Amino acid sequence: MQRYFISAPYQSGEIRLAGEAFHHMIRVMRMKPAEEVYLVYEDQIAIIAQITAVEENTVVLREVAKEMQNKELPLLVTIASGYPKGDKLEWIVQKGTELGAYEFIGFPAQSSVVKWDEKKLAKKKQRLTKIAQEAAEQSQRQLTPNVELLANEGQLWDRLAEYDGIVVAYEESAKEGEKAQLVQILQELPAGSRLLAIFGPEGGITPSEIEKMRAAGGKLCGLGPRILRTETAPLYLLSAISYQWELL
Amino acid sequence: MQRYFISAPYQSGEIRLAGEAFHHMIRVMRMKPAEEVYLVYEDQIAIIAQITAVEENTVVLREVAKEMQNKELPLLVTIASGYPKGDKLEWIVQKGTELGAYEFIGFPAQSSVVKWDEKKLAKKKQRLTKIAQEAAEQSQRQLTPNVELLANEGQLWDRLAEYDGIVVAYEESAKEGEKAQLVQILQELPAGSRLLAIFGPEGGITPSEIEKMRAAGGKLCGLGPRILRTETAPLYLLSAISYQWELL
């Protein structure tokens, strides 16, 4: 069943949709009265709605039922990636959205090769936001992750205090066989906590960056004994969080 | 440090390498005596070796130390994917190798759209094997996963009895909120067991396929409440297995 994100809070009563949702339902999908869709509101309430009438620029629906199953990770996980090469950020956002990330932050790490100016960053953000939206619909999320692309690394340091926990995926920790940190954090943080997970670009995280992260309470984690690429490590983390919180 | 897979069992004593390993070490990397590399043998023994001499077509090395840390998942996980569209299989193999898969099997599922003939399958297998090899080196594995591409689905059914456990990633199970199966299997299987994990193509797994898998003892698993794409689900599974076995 088709899924639409509505940029408004949930309200009971008759539902009237124009604009993009109308266009996609009626013009693209050619839906008719009696057909049903998911509507997901910005306050994360999701309902099943049935089309009752189609007007010139508006589709009218009625609520049939609430979507009961919670689709969101109990931890609000922000994936912070040092700008990687090529289109890796695109698929960190696509796959990370499927796997339940709450937010994505890109930042120019000291070893990031790519240099993106304001104009490039604005275009990139637009593209990544669209990818997140499509992945959220496809994976039946109840929210679309927010995407932020920072122009300088200082903007990342300024935010570190906002989070309840910070994990840093550190290759050296993996090589040393570090195992305990991630499990400890995932088992200690209460539901609803905000977790920041920081991943370096291909060149890794520099000692001075590590120092800033540690000073802010960041824990250096190994993600198993194998060396994961910069675009693979966030998917491991999100999968492990889902396994710990949603299956175990 | 560079990592080379040697298609021979480990032997103590002087090491003499010709062919590809020689070419890459000496011609491509321009290594000199005293430099060190990892050598990984087909019996999964990995050593650190130091170059002692360079001859015309042979590089001579001596063993410095064994690689002590085990890099392989305690479960031998075979990822069986119904042939997906485009190059998704390429990156299931690349990412799945980083995440510790033991083997990959591709098969023509009933809802697979792509139809690959023997010639295409042979080319594809060659390409995927190379991708697995490169990902195994990069992620510092102690073995390179084997890749098999089946010409018909019956060849998959014939193998089901070879495994100690079979899990089937089933979208309907995810929608029903199924949580217990995967955890139960991962906690019950002893180390060294062979686990087959079956994933459908974009179109999913058909009821008649599900019946064959169940008849062979396959357990239908949900992988969390979000709907994962065919190329994302195997990465979730491998990450969860690593978290359960290598971190918890």
Interface residues (C-beta under 8 A of the other chain):
Chain A: Q69 N70 K71 K95 E98 L99 G100 Q138 S139 Q140 R141 G177 K179 A180 L182 V183 G222 L223 G224 P225 R226 I227 L228 R229 T232 L235 Y236 S239 A240 S242 Y243 Q244 E246 L247 L248
Chain B: Q69 N70 K71 K95 E98 L99 G100 Q138 S139 Q140 R141 K175 G177 K179 A180 L182 V183 G222 L223 G224 P225 R226 I227 L228 R229 T232 L235 Y236 S239 A240 S242 Y243 Q244 E246 L247 L248
